[in-house]
Amino acid sequence: MSKKVVIVGAGIVGLSTAYYLNKEGVDVTVIDGTDGNDNCSYGNAGYVSPSHIIPLASPGIINQGLKWMLDSKSPFYIQPKFSRDLLTWGWLFKKASTNKRVKAAIPVLNTLTTKSQSLYEQIIEEEGIEAGYQKPGLLMVCQTKEALKHEIDLVEIANQYGLEASVVNKAETEKLDPNVQYDMAGAVYFGCDGWMTPQVFMDKFKALLVKRGVKLDFNTDLQAVNSKGGKVTEFITDKKNYQADQFVIAAGSWSPTILKWLNLRLPLQPGKGYSFTIENPPVSPKLPSILVEARVATTPMLNGFRVAGTMEITGLNHDINERRVQGIIKSLKSAIPEYQTYNFEEIKPWAGLRPCTPDGLPYIGQVKSIENLYLGTGHAMLGWTLGPITGKLLTQNILSQSAEIKSNLLNVDRYF
C-alpha cells in the first residue's frame, strides 16, 4: 500500500514536491484555495538565478529601507502598524542583518540555487516541457557609479563560488544585448542565470502531474487542521476532510495562518510584488535585466516583455498601490529611454505575495514537534528559482532518504 501525502499549496514548491513524491510511487493530493492560475508562480519574473546568493537580510538594508519608506514610489515599503507578528519579524530581521549571518547564508543559497537550476533543466529535458527556458545570463544594470561599486563587490563573491560573473561597460553591454541601449554607468553580467515564462511552465507542469495520477483539488479552502498525539490527523476543508500519512504546508505567505491552528508561530511576512506584461513592446531586450537602483526586473518572455518590482510589506492582501506601479514605470523609462513615450495606460498590473523570512533563508523540512508535518516556504524573491530543490528536499525528508542538502540554517523550527 503506497504512502499518502496531502500538500496544501499549488505554487511551484507544492507542485515540485508532488512531482518528486509521485516519481517515488507516493499517492499525492494537492489542495489549493484558488483556481491555481494566479499565484506567485505565475506573475513573477521567471528567473532561475544562481547569482542571487545574498539574502534579503543583509547589512545596510535597514538604513536603506528607512530612506525608501519616505518615498511613495520607492522599491521597498513597510506599512507602520502595531502587530506582534510584524514587530517580532522586524526584530529578528535586524538581528540577521549582519556580515556574519550573511557569510553563513551565502554557501547555502549557492548550493540551493545551482542544484535547483540543474533540476529545472532535468525536468525540462526529461518531460519535454517547452516554456522558453534559456540560459544566456542576466544583466544587473546600474545607472550610478555608487550602485555599480556595490555590484562589483558581489562579482568577487560570485566568482569565489565558481559562478560566471563579470563587470561590463556600456559598449560591452550593447554587444551582449544589441536590442536595447540602457542609460547606465555600467553593468554586471551573470552568465550563470537563466529564465523562462513561468505561467507556461506551470500550466504544462500541472497537466503532467494530472497525467501521472496526482490529484489537484483547486478552489478547496483549508479551514482547520486536526492533530492528536504529536501528529496531524486530517486537513479540514470546505469540500471534504483529507487524511494522509504525511502532510505538507507549501502555502507561501499563508503558511503562518495554518500553523497557528497548531499553536505554532512562524516568523514570516508577505512581501507584495507587482508585475505587468507588455505584449507588443517598443523595444524588448534580448537578456533579462535588473535595474539595480529601483530593484526592477525585466524579462523577455514568450508572451511579451514582463516588468516586475517592489517589496511592500502591508499584510495579506492583493490590493494594488498605483503609486508603486508608477514607480516601476518611472524606473523603466529612466533606464530604457525608448519607453519614455510609451503609453502605459493599457497595462494590467498584477500583485503577488512573496513569503519572507527574517533571515532571508527558506523554511524547508519537518516540523520537529509534529512528526508527520513538513514545511516548504519563505523563499522571498527566490520562490521560482528554488521550487524544484525544495520539492526534492521535502521528498527526501518525507521518505527518510538522505537529503542532498543539509543545513541548520534551513531548519523549520529555528524560530519556534
C-alpha positions in Angstrom: 0.0 0.0 0.0 1.5 3.3 -1.1 2.2 6.1 1.2 -0.3 9.0 1.1 0.7 12.7 1.2 -1.5 15.8 1.1 0.0 19.1 0.1 -1.6 22.5 0.7 -0.4 25.0 -1.9 -0.3 24.7 -5.7 2.6 27.0 -6.4 5.9 25.8 -7.8 7.0 24.5 -4.4 3.9 22.4 -3.9 3.8 21.1 -7.4 7.6 20.3 -7.4 7.0 18.3 -4.1 4.1 16.5 -5.7 6.3 15.7 -8.8 9.1 14.1 -6.9 6.9 12.2 -4.5 4.9 10.9 -7.4 8.1 9.7 -9.1 8.7 7.6 -5.9 5.3 6.0 -6.1 3.6 8.1 -3.5 -0.2 8.8 -3.6 -0.3 12.6 -3.7 -3.1 15.1 -3.5 -2.5 18.9 -3.7 -5.2 21.2 -2.4 -5.4 25.0 -3.0 -8.0 27.6 -2.2 -7.7 29.3 -5.6 -8.2 28.1 -9.1 -4.4 27.6 -9.3 -3.9 30.1 -12.1 -2.8 33.3 -10.4 -0.4 32.6 -7.6 3.2 34.0 -7.2 4.4 31.2 -9.5 2.5 32.8 -12.4 3.3 36.6 -12.2 7.0 36.5 -11.3 10.0 37.5 -13.4 10.7 33.8 -14.3 14.3 34.0 -13.2 16.3 30.8 -12.4 19.1 32.7 -10.7 22.3 31.1 -9.1 23.5 34.7 -8.9 21.1 35.5 -6.1 23.2 34.3 -3.2 22.9 37.4 -0.9 20.0 37.0 1.5 17.4 39.8 1.8 18.5 40.4 5.4 21.9 42.0 4.9 24.0 44.9 6.3 22.7 48.3 5.3 19.3 47.1 4.1 17.5 48.6 7.2 19.0 52.1 6.7 18.3 51.9 3.0 14.7 50.7 3.8 14.1 53.6 6.1 15.1 56.0 3.4 12.9 54.3 0.8 9.9 54.4 3.1 9.9 58.2 2.8 9.3 57.8 -1.0 5.8 56.7 -2.0 7.2 55.2 -5.3 10.3 53.5 -3.8 11.2 49.8 -4.2 10.6 49.0 -0.5 7.9 49.8 2.0 6.7 48.5 5.3 3.3 49.8 6.5 3.7 51.1 10.0 1.2 49.3 12.3 1.1 47.6 15.7 1.3 43.9 15.0 3.0 41.4 17.2 3.9 39.2 14.2 5.4 42.2 12.3 7.3 43.5 15.3 8.8 40.1 16.0 9.7 39.7 12.4 11.3 43.1 12.2 13.4 42.5 15.4 14.6 39.1 14.0 15.3 40.7 10.6 17.6 43.3 12.3 19.4 40.5 14.2 20.0 38.6 11.0 21.3 41.6 9.0 25.0 41.2 9.9 28.1 40.3 7.9 28.5 37.1 10.0 25.0 35.8 9.2 25.3 36.7 5.5 28.6 34.9 5.2 27.0 31.8 6.7 24.0 32.1 4.3 25.9 32.6 1.0 27.2 29.0 0.6 23.7 27.6 1.5 22.0 29.8 -1.1 24.7 29.0 -3.6 24.1 25.2 -3.3 20.3 25.6 -3.3 20.2 27.8 -6.4 22.7 25.9 -8.5 21.1 22.5 -7.7 17.7 23.8 -8.4 18.7 25.2 -11.8 20.1 21.7 -12.6 16.8 20.1 -11.6 14.8 22.5 -13.7 17.0 21.6 -16.7 16.5 17.9 -16.0 12.7 18.3 -15.7 12.5 20.3 -18.9 14.6 17.8 -20.8 13.1 14.6 -19.4 9.5 15.7 -19.5 9.7 17.8 -22.8 8.3 20.9 -21.2 8.8 23.9 -23.5 8.4 27.1 -21.6 11.0 29.3 -23.3 13.9 28.3 -21.0 17.2 30.0 -21.9 20.5 30.4 -20.0 22.5 33.2 -21.7 22.6 35.2 -18.5 21.3 38.2 -16.6 22.4 41.9 -16.6 22.5 44.0 -13.4 22.1 47.5 -14.9 23.5 50.3 -12.8 22.7 54.0 -13.5 25.0 55.3 -10.9 28.7 54.6 -10.0 27.7 54.0 -6.4 25.3 51.2 -7.4 27.9 49.8 -9.7 30.6 49.7 -7.0 28.3 47.6 -4.8 27.6 45.2 -7.6 31.3 44.8 -8.4 31.8 43.6 -4.8 29.2 40.9 -5.5 31.1 39.8 -8.6 34.0 38.9 -6.4 31.8 36.8 -4.1 30.1 35.1 -7.1 33.5 34.2 -8.7 34.6 32.7 -5.4 31.8 30.2 -5.7 32.5 29.4 -9.4 29.7 31.5 -10.8 30.2 33.2 -14.1 30.1 36.9 -13.3 31.9 39.9 -14.8 31.8 43.7 -14.9 30.8 45.1 -18.3 30.8 48.7 -19.7 28.2 50.2 -21.9 29.8 49.1 -25.2 30.2 45.5 -23.8 26.6 45.6 -22.6 25.4 46.5 -26.1 27.3 43.6 -27.5 25.7 41.2 -25.1 22.2 42.7 -25.8 22.1 44.6 -29.1 18.3 45.0 -28.7 18.4 47.8 -26.2 20.5 50.8 -25.1 20.4 51.4 -21.4 21.1 54.8 -19.8 23.8 53.4 -17.5 27.1 53.8 -15.7 27.9 50.2 -16.1 26.6 46.7 -15.5 27.4 43.3 -14.1 26.8 40.3 -16.3 25.9 37.0 -14.6 26.3 34.3 -17.3 25.1 31.6 -14.9 21.5 32.8 -14.8 18.5 31.6 -16.9 14.8 32.4 -17.3 11.6 31.1 -18.7 7.9 32.1 -19.0 6.6 30.8 -15.6 2.9 30.6 -16.4 3.6 28.4 -19.5 5.8 26.1 -17.3 3.1 25.9 -14.6 0.3 25.0 -16.9 2.3 22.2 -18.6 3.7 21.0 -15.2 0.1 20.7 -13.8 -1.0 18.8 -16.9 1.9 16.4 -16.5 1.1 15.8 -12.8 -2.5 15.1 -13.5 -1.5 12.7 -16.3 0.8 10.9 -13.8 -2.0 10.5 -11.3 -1.5 13.4 -8.9 -4.8 14.8 -7.7 -5.1 18.6 -7.9 -8.1 19.9 -5.9 -8.5 23.6 -6.6 -11.0 26.0 -5.1 -10.7 23.9 -1.9 -10.4 26.1 1.1 -8.4 24.7 4.1 -10.3 25.7 7.2 -8.7 23.8 10.1 -6.0 21.2 10.9 -6.7 18.4 13.3 -3.9 16.8 15.3 -3.5 14.2 18.0 -0.5 12.8 19.8 2.0 14.9 18.1 0.7 14.1 14.6 -1.6 15.7 12.1 -4.7 13.6 11.6 -6.5 15.5 8.8 -6.9 18.7 6.9 -10.4 20.1 7.1 -11.6 21.9 4.0 -14.9 23.4 2.8 -15.3 20.4 0.4 -14.1 17.4 2.4 -11.7 16.1 5.0 -8.2 14.8 3.9 -6.4 12.1 5.8 -2.9 11.0 4.9 0.4 9.6 6.3 2.2 12.9 5.9 1.1 16.5 5.3 3.0 19.3 3.6 2.4 23.0 4.0 3.6 24.9 0.9 1.1 27.7 1.1 3.6 30.6 0.7 2.6 33.7 2.7 -0.5 31.9 4.1 1.6 29.2 5.9 1.8 31.0 9.3 -2.0 31.2 9.4 -2.2 27.4 9.0 0.5 26.8 11.6 -1.3 29.0 14.2 -4.1 26.3 14.2 -1.4 24.1 15.7 -0.3 26.7 18.1 3.0 27.4 16.2 4.0 31.0 15.4 6.2 31.1 12.2 8.0 34.4 11.7 7.2 35.2 8.1 5.8 38.3 6.3 4.1 38.6 2.9 6.2 40.9 0.7 4.0 42.2 -2.1 5.5 42.5 -5.5 4.0 43.9 -8.7 4.4 43.0 -12.4 2.8 43.7 -15.7 3.4 42.4 -19.2 3.7 44.4 -22.4 2.5 42.3 -25.3 3.9 44.5 -28.1 6.8 46.4 -26.5 8.5 49.2 -28.4 11.8 47.5 -27.6 12.4 44.1 -26.0 15.8 43.3 -24.5 17.4 40.0 -25.5 18.5 39.4 -21.9 16.6 39.8 -18.7 17.9 42.6 -16.5 17.6 44.0 -13.0 17.6 47.8 -12.8 19.6 47.9 -9.7 18.7 51.3 -8.1 15.0 50.7 -8.5 15.1 46.9 -7.9 13.0 46.4 -11.1 13.3 43.2 -13.0 12.7 42.9 -16.8 12.2 39.7 -18.7 11.7 38.9 -22.4 9.0 36.2 -22.3 7.1 34.1 -24.8 4.1 36.3 -24.4 5.7 39.7 -24.2 8.0 41.8 -22.1 7.5 41.4 -18.3 8.4 44.1 -15.8 8.3 43.4 -12.1 9.4 45.1 -8.9 8.9 46.5 -5.4 8.8 44.9 -1.9 5.8 46.1 0.0 5.0 44.6 3.5 1.4 45.5 4.1 -0.2 42.3 5.2 -2.2 39.5 3.5 -3.9 41.4 0.7 -3.6 41.8 -3.1 -4.5 45.5 -3.2 -2.6 47.3 -5.9 -1.0 50.5 -4.9 -0.9 52.6 -8.1 2.0 54.7 -6.8 4.1 51.6 -6.6 3.2 50.7 -10.2 4.0 54.3 -11.3 7.4 53.9 -9.5 8.2 50.9 -11.6 7.2 52.6 -14.8 9.3 55.7 -13.9 12.3 53.5 -13.4 11.8 51.7 -16.7 11.6 55.0 -18.6 14.7 56.2 -16.9 16.8 53.1 -17.7 15.5 52.4 -21.2 14.8 55.8 -22.9 12.7 54.1 -25.7 9.9 53.7 -23.1 9.7 57.4 -22.3 7.0 57.9 -25.0 5.2 54.6 -24.5 1.6 54.7 -23.4 1.3 52.6 -20.2 -2.5 53.1 -19.8 -3.4 49.7 -21.2 -1.2 47.7 -18.8 -2.8 45.3 -16.3 -0.8 45.3 -13.1 -0.6 42.1 -11.1 0.3 41.7 -7.4 1.6 38.6 -5.6 2.8 37.9 -2.1 6.3 36.6 -1.6 6.8 34.8 1.7 9.7 36.5 3.5 11.6 35.0 6.5 13.5 37.3 8.9 16.9 35.9 7.8 16.3 35.6 4.1 16.6 31.8 4.0 13.6 29.5 3.4 12.0 27.0 5.8 12.4 23.5 4.4 11.8 20.3 6.3 10.0 18.6 9.1 8.2 20.4 11.9 10.0 18.7 14.8 7.1 18.9 17.2 4.7 17.3 14.7 6.3 14.1 13.3 4.2 13.9 10.0 4.1 17.6 9.1 6.6 19.2 6.7 7.0 22.8 5.6 8.4 24.5 2.4 8.0 28.2 2.3 9.8 31.5 3.0 11.7 31.8 -0.3 11.1 35.5 -0.8 12.2 36.6 -4.3 13.7 33.1 -4.9 10.5 31.1 -4.9 10.6 30.4 -8.6 14.3 29.6 -8.6 14.1 27.3 -5.6 10.9 25.4 -6.4 12.5 22.1 -7.6 15.2 21.8 -5.0 12.6 22.5 -2.2 10.4 19.8 -3.6 13.3 17.4 -3.9 14.4 18.0 -0.3 10.9 17.6 1.1 10.5 14.4 -0.8 13.8 13.1 0.7 12.7 14.1 4.1 9.3 12.5 3.8 10.7 9.2 2.5 13.5 9.2 5.1 16.1 9.4 2.4 19.4 11.1 2.8 18.9 14.8 2.0 21.4 16.1 -0.6 21.5 19.5 1.2 21.7 19.7 5.0 21.9 22.9 6.9 20.6 24.1 10.2 20.0 27.5 8.6 17.0 25.9 6.8 15.5 24.3 9.8 11.8 24.9 10.1 12.0 25.2 13.9 14.8 27.7 14.1 12.5 30.4 15.5 9.9 28.3 17.3 
